Amino acid sequence: YTHAFPLTGRWGGLLASRGIAVFLPNPRGSVGWGLKFAEANLGDMGGKDFQDVMAGVDACVAMGIADEKRLGIAGWSYGGYMTIWAVSQTDRFKAAMAGAGISNWKSFHGLTKYPTFDTLFYRADPYDTDKEAAYELCSPLTYIKRIKTPTLILHGERDPDVPAGQAYEFHRALKDHGIPTQLVIYPREKHGIMEKAHQLDLTRRAVEWFAQRL
């Protein structure tokens, strides 16, 4: 996952200190294994990269590291999207935490400061009205009626990369469908949470969310 020991902005160690095993995957589309690996999810976000994550989860279960009945998932930014995508595709997870994640690719395209990101990665037209188009098929909100996982949603108020509207949309959809959820919007924050009081709140909130449910 990383060649460094992360001291800030990570709560994997704190989860582990509460007795929760933490798996940190490096699915295709990530860095560290060359250009081909980094480009391996072009046109396939939420596809084989998601399969990589789930294969790792299955391996942890098979080795006795993870309890099949007490699985959780969390992530930030693209990891936030992968978290929202995961709970829209499977009910295996008993709790989730999505930070700065994308829930609706079309509205993301309209508000982000990086509108070329999704068009390049999906190699698709965000204004295509075909229900089989990438923007529809790969948006977690398309599958909202499948979701059963209680989800904590965290987001920066002034995030220009993944606008906070993505969090509001997902939270509203979960509430409308009776799924337990909490939404926390951190004032003044952008894509990363920088203020110390907010970092402390995020860390405590995320750890407790999983400690109570797993």
Stockholm file with secondary structure:
# STOCKHOLM 1.0

chainA/1-214         YTHAFPLTGRWGGLLASRGIAVFLPNPRGSVGWGLKFAEANLGDMGGKDFQDVMAGVDACVAMGIADEKRLGIAGWSYGGYMTIWAVSQTDRFKAAMAGAGISNWKSFHGLTKYPTFDTLFYRADPYDTDKEAAYELCSPLTYIKRIKTPTLILHGERDPDVPAGQAYEFHRALKDHGIPTQLVIYPREKHGIMEKAHQLDLTRRAVEWFAQRL
#=GR chainA/1-214 SS CCSSCCCSSCCHHHHHHTTCCCCCCCCTTSSSSCHHHHTTTTTCTTTHHHHHHHHHHHHHHHTTSSCTTSEEEEEETHHHHHHHHHHHHCSCEEEEEEESCCSCHHHHHHHCSCHHHHHHHHTSCTTCCCTTSHHHHTCGGGGGGGCCSCEEEEEETTCSSSCTHHHHHHHHHHHHTTCCEEEEEETTCCSSCCSHHHHHHHHHHHHHHHHHHC
#=GC SS_cons         CCSSCCCSSCCHHHHHHTTCCCCCCCCTTSSSSCHHHHTTTTTCTTTHHHHHHHHHHHHHHHTTSSCTTSEEEEEETHHHHHHHHHHHHCSCEEEEEEESCCSCHHHHHHHCSCHHHHHHHHTSCTTCCCTTSHHHHTCGGGGGGGCCSCEEEEEETTCSSSCTHHHHHHHHHHHHTTCCEEEEEETTCCSSCCSHHHHHHHHHHHHHHHHHHC
//
